[in-house]
């Protein structure tokens, strides 16, 4: 795989990671705002899998704005995949390099360590 395609796939993976983090924020904003009453019913260590669709249709401007950003990210990701015929096996091939470069904390690095040199990933 050439470097351009690898960087293109890394861009897709970056958008995907960003979208996953945004979903967490959508849930947090929703559960502290318009769905606070529901959020208060959960106990510590309760588990529930939320779907983004559950946060649509409210009058909360900020929640709706975050959902719009989510949808724009999804459209961008879909376009990158379809316009470039990116296959799942290519995503899996590039994923380890993406994690090492863009999400090194997933690899067990202690980013708070004083000896950690963030220039090593450039």
N, C-alpha and C positions, 0 to 999 in steps of 0.2 A: 504494500500500500504506500502511495507517495505521501510526502509530508503535508501537502495541501489537503488531501482527503482526510488524513489523520486529524489535522487541526479543525477541519469542518465537523468531523464527528465529535471531537472534544467540545466544540461549541454547542452542539446538540446536547451532549451530556451535561454541560454547564447549565443550559436552560432547564433541563429536566431536574437537576439538583435544586436550582433556584425555585422552580415550581413546587417541588416537594416542601421546601422550607416555607414558601408562601402559603401553602395549604395549612400548615401548622399555625401560621399567623391568622388566617381566616377563621379557623376553629377557635383560637384564643380570643380574638376580637368578638366573635359571635357569642361565645359562652360568657364573656364578661359584660356584654352589652345586651342586645335584644333577646338573647336566650339565657340571661342570668338566672332566671327562676329554674330553668331546667338544669343549668350548670350546678346550682346549689344542691340539687338532689344527689349528685355524685359524691361518693365517699373517696377518701384517699385510697389509692391502689385499685379503684374500679377500672375496668377496661371496657371500652366501647369503640367501635370503628365507625368514624364519621365519614359521610360522603359529601363532597362539595355541594351537591344539589340540595342538601338539607339546609344550606345557608342562603339560598336564593329566595327572592320574593319578599324581602323585608323593606322597611322604610329607612334602614340605617345607611346613610350616605357613605360612610367610610367602609362598611362591609361590602356594599355594592361596588365601590371603587376597587377594592382588593379583588373582588370576583371578576371585574372587567380586566384587570391586569393578568389574572390567572388565565382568562379566556384568550387574551392576546398572546400570551406565552404559548398556549396550546396550539394556536393557529400558526405561530412562527415555527414551532417544533414540527408540526405536521408538514409545513411547506419545505423545510430543510430535508426531511426524510423523503418526501415524494419527489421533489425536484432533483434530488441527487441519487435516487435509488439506493439509499442506505439500507443495508440488510442487518438483521439481528446479529448474525455472526460477526459482522464488522463492529457493531457496538460492543460485543463481548471481547473482541480482540483489542480494542482501544481502551476499554474500561480500566484495566490495571494501570496503564500509563496516566490516564486522567486522574485517577485517585491519588497516585503518587505525586503528581504535580499540583493539582488544585484542591485536594482534600486530604493533605498528609496526616491530619489527626485521625483519619480512619485507619491509618496504617500503624497506629500505636505510638506515634510521636507525641511527646509532651510539649505542646506549644508554649506552655508557661515556663519551661525550663530556661534558666538564664543562659545556658550554653547552646540553646537551639539557634541555628544560623539560618534565617529564612532566605538568605541569598542562595542557598544550596539548591533551590528549586527553579532558579531562573535559567 
